[in-house]
Structure formats: structure tokens, C-alpha cells
Amino acid sequence: MKERRKRKGVVSWNALFWCTLLLVVSSIFFTTTFFFSPFQLPLSPLPFISVTPTTISQPTITIRETVILPDQALIFLNYPPSFRFHTKHDLLCLYFSADSTNRITQPPIQLHFERLREQIVRCKLPPRGNSVSLFIKSDGVLPTKDSSTHPWTPLVYEALFDRDNTTIVFVKGLNLRPEKFIEPSTLNCIFGWDFTKPKFFFKSDVISGAQEIIRCKTPKSIIIGQEQSQSIKVTIKEKDREIFPSIARPGLCPLHSKSTKKAHEICICTMLRNQARFLREWVMYHAKIGVQRWFIYDNNSDDDIEDVISFLQRVGYNISQHLWPWVKTQEAGFAHCALRARSSCKWVAFIDVDEFFHIRVNGDLSRMIWHHAKPGYKVGEIRILCFSFGPSGQREVPREGVAVGYTCRLSGSERHKSIVRPEALNQTLINVVHHFHLRAPFVSVDAEKRKIVINHYKYQVWEVFKEKFFRRVATYVVDWQQAENVRSKDRAPGLGTKPVEPPDWPNRFCEVRDNGLRNWVLKNFLDRRSHLLPWQPEFQIRIRKRRRRKDKTQPFF
């Protein structure tokens, strides 16, 4: 009896097994009947869930657009978020014709990374009658079906959302004269994703226009979603003309600092092409006299510019590279740079890599600016005279650099360059490379040449100088190979239109011996142990050897 009372209330394993089996079979039967019965009543769709079957496509790299410049093709790639960027060794430029099965491949000139998962691939021009695409070595040919190819002109090629609810648009093909304004009422800005469908774009009024720069109102709907609208395009339309082709997706101008003191007192903007070997000296020298930030606009270099900039960044210089591939657009590039520098730079100098500020009295560049733009005088621009140096008897590129190597110049000055306050610029951003137009009440002043000038190492050894025949970057300066405006001060007197070295080239343009900057550089930069300057390649080799020897002598703990 005791044993029976103990077992009462205890389930046997046999009973548990059969109960579990019955429960599983019942569940399967119920599920099958509920979901697959032909007599089932229609269910209400769940909210926010689509029951329409969709085709899932795998994300791929796509060619967004192609622009055919006078000397090369630019191919714009879009990358899905999960994809890594390809390197120069992963891609080939592919040239093909619809009338032929023959295909030609060549390595790209260079690759550049842009915002929003974009990459720009620079290829040589396709042969006449051919198109250009890209071949990924691991995946094959990229399709061009949904992309568009544009000639260089007319074209809207860049744009920026400014912080005053306007948009700045950079246009090639308006053919406006230098320093001349356009009547705003003759133009409209168009914002949208597809300019072939008028129902899906926004139109806005133009506020100002000059040279290649148009400023227009930004539509309210775009202002509200400005941070998310970076895939939208902008273009312009002249009255009684078609809409301009456009590849311009506006970026955002950097925000103004809330502090009255900006991050940098003095910055430099420059535009260059294949000047990498001179960049170290130029940056190191100007850092010594007070420059804190450099904006490098790269106009299609194919030298080792990226390696040089990476080196300068590693050793502590605040320098950045911005691809500016657009041909003969230096004025527009400087305006673009002024907008980017405005939030962080109090003063911005616009000079070339062969131009060096030469301070002839005690003090640095900041002191020179303070002397010429004292508080309360509303000075927005300081104009500094340029003196052009010749080859100075040199037949090869000076190992010590330009400031030490070239010491003979012309006696008279040639033009001027400027240091400007970005917020003082006229809203048109109109400039002629050497100076900008200012808004009221700001004024420009001329620097005293006994205090500061610019040494312009314009006429260097022939190996360097002949590169100027390739192409001039300024919009309104004729390329030297063209027989136009032959008396321009931009040209070298007596050279004509062909890059042929005159027999007396090393001794030309030498009227005054000027060792001022040379002596200053040797005093402030020369390493007393090695007798080298810090921008010389041998100096870096010596530094590395010193570090290795030092590491070997360090005690091991």
C-alpha cells in the first residue's frame, strides 16, 4: 500500500512518450490544415509588408558617367557600400567600336577617390570612332548601358550648397568674358534626378553670374533635406536654349565655426599639374614663415603627387589633395577653394608652387599681414608684387631646390598675387587668378615691396620650363602652342609657339643678382652635419640611417 501511494502522482516514462508523440502529430496536422486548406478564408495583409514577389538583384559596381576632356577621358564609378575600392592594378581602360569586334585595353592613367562611394578613373582618349569603358580583371567588362557620355563643353561640372541657402554652379560653355557679369534673369537653375522629365525637377532663380560661376537660390524642399540630397543633380538653362548637360551633384560647404577665432590664421590654395618634385620645398618653406594649411588642387597630375602629399601629412603638415580635373578652369578652382577654406582660414593666399613669399624684413607672414591690414581698416585683400627669376646659369634642376638654385631675376615686377579674407569676397566669386572682386565695405591694398614680395621662379631650366607649353590652366590665357595673344605677359618673350630650347636659355632673364631668399633659406634650413636641406632626397636617407644607428645603440630592457 505504501508503494502504491508513492507512485500515485508520478507519470511513467511510457505515458510521457506517448503524450509527446500525440502532441507533435496534432501540431503538424493543425498547421497543414490551417495554411494549405482550400477552404481557408482570405487573411488581411499585415501592415508595412508587401506580398508582391520581388526580384533580388546583386549589387554591382556601375559606370555613372563619362566625360571626354581634350586630352583624356574621366570615368565615374559608383560602388555599393559593401564593396572595396579597386586599385590601379585591378582595372584596364577598354576601347571598343560598335562596328568592330576588336577591343583594345590600356592601363588607366590614375585613380582618385571621391565622396559617396565614388571613384574617378582617368583613361587616355579613345581612338576616333571608339567608346571607352572599364575592364575589371577579376569580373570582366563594366556595362555602359545606363550611363551617359558627355563632351567637355557645354557641361555643368561642379556644384556646392552654400550655407546661405544658395547653390554655386560651375559651368563650361557659357563663353563669358573675363570680369564680366551676366544678367541673372536670362538663366535658371534646375535641380533634379532626371532632366528629361520636367515633372520631377525643381526650377530656381539665378542671383548672380560671372565667368564660369552661377549662384542661384536653393529650393526649399532641397534645403530641408540637404544632408540627404547629395545624389541630386543641378544644371542651368538659358532662355530659348536646351538644358545644359550636367554631372554636378552639389556637395556641402564646410560649416562656419561658431568661434570668432578660426582654426588657421594663414592658408594657401594652389592648382598644379606634375609638380610633385617641388612640393616638399614649397610646403616646408612656407610653414617656416607661418602658413598652417595647404589646399592642393590637382589638375590631372600623373607623377607621384599622392606619395609626396602622404609623406608631408605623415611628418605633420596639414595638407590635402583635391582632384580638379577640369581643363582651363583655374579661376573656378580658386573660387571653389575659397569656399572650402572660408570656415577654417582667416586669410588665404592664392599662389603657384613656383612662387615663394620673400619677407625682406624681420618677422613672419602673419606680421606682414597685420602690418598691411590693421584692425578697423576693412582690408579684404593684400596684393603682393611678383619678380620673375631666370635659369641663373643652371642647365639641370638644382639639387638644393629653387630658392637656393635660382638667384638672377628681371629688374622689374610682373603682375601680383593676393592674400585674401574669404568672407570679404563678392558673392559672384569673380577673380582673374591674381586677385578677387570684394564686397563692400572691404578694400584691397598693395603691399610695400621693401617689406614683402613674391619670388616667382618662372623661367627655370628648360627641362622644367617646357612643361608650360603643354597647357595653361587659366581660363582666359591662350595655350602657348597657339599663335594668339603672342605678346601676353604670361608667355616667355621671344619663344614663339614651339617648345624648342634656345641656345642661350641658361643665361636669359638675368638682370639683377638677388641672393636674399637664398641666404635666408641656407641660414634657417641647412643641416650643419650633412650640409643638406630637408627637402633633398639624400636628407631623408641620412635621417633614416641616423635613426637605425640610434635604435641599435639603445639598451634592451
Secondary structure, DSSP 8 states (H G I E B T S, - for coil): -HHHHHHTT---HHHHHHHHHHHHHHHHHHHHHHHH-TT-------TT---S---------EEEEEEE-SSEEEEEEE--TT-----GGGEEEEEE-TT-S-EEEE--SEEEEETTTEEEEEEE---TT-EEEEEETTTEE---TT-EEEESSSEEEEEEE-TTSEEEEEEES----TT-B--GGGEEEEEES-TT-GGGEEEEEEEEEETTEEEEE--HHHHHTGGG-TT-EEEEEETTS-B--B----EE-----SSSS-SEEEEEEEEESS-HHHHHHHHHHHHHTT--EEEEEESS--SSHHHHHHHHHHTT--EEEEE---TT-HHHHHHHHHHHHTTTEEEEEE--TTEEEEE-SSS-HHHHHHHHS-TTS-EEEEEEEEEEB--TT-SS--TT-HHHH--EE-SS---EEEEE-GGGB-TT--B-SS-B-B-TT-EEEE--TTTEEEEE--S--HHHHGGGGT---STTS--TTSSSSTT-TTS-TT-TTS----TTGGGSS-SEE--HHHHHHHHHH--TTT---TTSHHHHHHHHHHHHHHHHHS---
